[in-house]
Amino acid sequence: MKNKHYNLSKEETCFLYDITDDFSYVMKPDKHGGLVVMNQVDYNNEMKSSLMNDPYQSVSKNEIYTAFIKIDLLPEDMLLQGQISKIDYDSMCNDKPVIASIFGIPKLHKTLCTPFVLQEMLIALRLFI
């Protein structure tokens, strides 16, 4: 069996554990190598600032579920009116819709004037069980 090779020394690993705690995020930046350790308060403030400046809009879960229902009704109406086949209907229906999440990735190449910049990323994952 081969020995494990670590890319951090023991001292670097201990240092990383020391500076990270329950109130920090450790992330990979969007470009180049390295790690970014960011305090949760700074991260949350930067994300809130980004969301306020970009074309995002806050909506309630009720509004989202109402939209899901409206989206599901269209293929059903089209099926009942004979505009689409059952195969088309089945491919259009989404019985387990997923609400997207947003997170920020540090942009190190844009940090000459600001302490950090986060690139917003939207993600929607579906787990199949």
C-alpha positions as CSV (number, residue, x, y, z in Angstrom):
1,M,0.0,0.0,0.0
2,K,1.3,3.4,-0.9
3,N,1.9,6.1,1.6
4,K,-0.5,9.1,1.5
5,H,0.9,12.3,0.1
6,Y,-0.4,15.5,1.5
7,N,0.0,18.9,-0.2
8,L,0.2,20.7,3.1
9,S,2.8,20.3,5.8
10,K,1.8,19.4,9.3
11,E,2.3,23.0,10.4
12,E,0.2,24.4,7.5
13,T,-2.6,21.9,8.3
14,C,-2.6,22.9,12.0
15,F,-2.6,26.6,11.0
16,L,-5.6,26.0,8.7
17,Y,-7.5,24.3,11.6
18,D,-6.5,27.1,13.9
19,I,-7.8,29.9,11.7
20,T,-11.0,28.2,10.7
21,D,-13.8,27.7,13.2
22,D,-17.6,27.5,13.2
23,F,-17.7,31.1,12.0
24,S,-15.5,30.9,8.9
25,Y,-15.8,29.5,5.4
26,V,-12.9,27.9,3.6
27,M,-13.4,28.1,-0.2
28,K,-11.5,27.7,-3.4
29,P,-11.3,30.9,-5.5
30,D,-12.7,31.1,-9.1
31,K,-9.3,31.2,-10.7
32,H,-5.8,30.3,-9.8
33,G,-5.0,28.1,-6.9
34,G,-5.1,28.5,-3.2
35,L,-7.7,28.7,-0.4
36,V,-9.7,31.6,0.9
37,V,-10.8,31.7,4.5
38,M,-13.6,34.2,5.0
39,N,-15.5,35.1,8.2
40,Q,-19.2,34.3,7.9
41,V,-20.3,37.9,8.7
42,D,-18.1,39.3,5.9
43,Y,-19.3,36.6,3.5
44,N,-23.0,37.2,4.4
45,N,-22.6,41.0,4.1
46,E,-20.9,40.7,0.7
47,M,-23.6,38.3,-0.6
48,K,-26.4,40.6,0.7
49,S,-24.7,43.5,-1.0
50,S,-24.4,41.6,-4.3
51,L,-28.0,40.6,-4.2
52,M,-29.2,44.1,-3.6
53,N,-27.2,45.5,-6.5
54,D,-28.1,42.7,-9.0
55,P,-31.4,42.0,-10.7
56,Y,-32.5,39.5,-8.0
57,Q,-35.8,39.7,-6.3
58,S,-36.9,38.2,-3.0
59,V,-40.0,36.0,-3.3
60,S,-41.9,33.9,-0.8
61,K,-42.1,30.1,-0.9
62,N,-45.8,30.5,-1.5
63,E,-45.1,32.5,-4.7
64,I,-42.7,29.8,-5.9
65,Y,-45.1,27.0,-5.3
66,T,-47.9,28.9,-7.0
67,A,-45.5,29.3,-10.0
68,F,-44.8,25.5,-10.0
69,I,-48.5,24.8,-10.1
70,K,-49.1,27.2,-13.0
71,I,-46.2,25.6,-14.9
72,D,-47.5,22.1,-14.3
73,L,-51.1,23.1,-15.5
74,L,-50.0,24.2,-18.9
75,P,-48.8,20.7,-20.2
76,E,-51.8,19.1,-18.5
77,D,-54.2,21.5,-20.4
78,M,-52.3,20.9,-23.6
79,L,-52.6,17.1,-23.1
80,L,-56.3,17.3,-22.4
81,Q,-56.9,19.5,-25.5
82,G,-54.9,17.0,-27.7
83,Q,-52.1,19.5,-28.5
84,I,-49.4,17.2,-27.1
85,S,-49.0,13.4,-26.7
86,K,-48.7,11.5,-23.5
87,I,-45.0,11.0,-24.2
88,D,-44.5,14.8,-24.5
89,Y,-46.6,15.4,-21.4
90,D,-44.5,13.0,-19.4
91,S,-41.2,14.7,-20.6
92,M,-42.5,18.1,-19.6
93,C,-43.8,17.3,-16.1
94,N,-41.6,17.8,-13.2
95,D,-42.9,15.9,-10.1
96,K,-40.0,17.0,-7.9
97,P,-39.2,20.7,-8.6
98,V,-36.1,22.1,-7.0
99,I,-35.6,25.7,-5.7
100,A,-32.3,27.1,-6.8
101,S,-29.7,28.3,-4.2
102,I,-27.1,31.0,-4.5
103,F,-23.6,31.1,-3.2
104,G,-20.5,33.2,-3.8
105,I,-17.0,32.2,-5.0
106,P,-14.1,34.5,-4.1
107,K,-12.6,36.3,-7.1
108,L,-9.0,36.9,-6.2
109,H,-8.0,38.5,-9.5
110,K,-10.4,41.4,-8.8
111,T,-9.1,42.3,-5.3
112,L,-6.7,45.2,-6.0
113,C,-9.1,47.8,-4.6
114,T,-11.6,45.8,-2.4
115,P,-10.9,43.3,0.3
116,F,-12.7,40.6,-1.7
117,V,-15.3,40.2,-4.4
118,L,-17.7,37.3,-4.7
119,Q,-18.9,35.8,-7.9
120,E,-22.5,34.7,-7.5
121,M,-23.4,31.2,-8.6
122,L,-26.9,29.8,-8.9
123,I,-27.3,26.1,-8.4
124,A,-30.2,23.7,-8.4
125,L,-29.6,20.1,-7.4
126,R,-32.1,17.3,-7.5
127,L,-31.5,14.1,-5.5
128,F,-33.0,11.0,-7.0
129,I,-33.9,8.4,-4.4
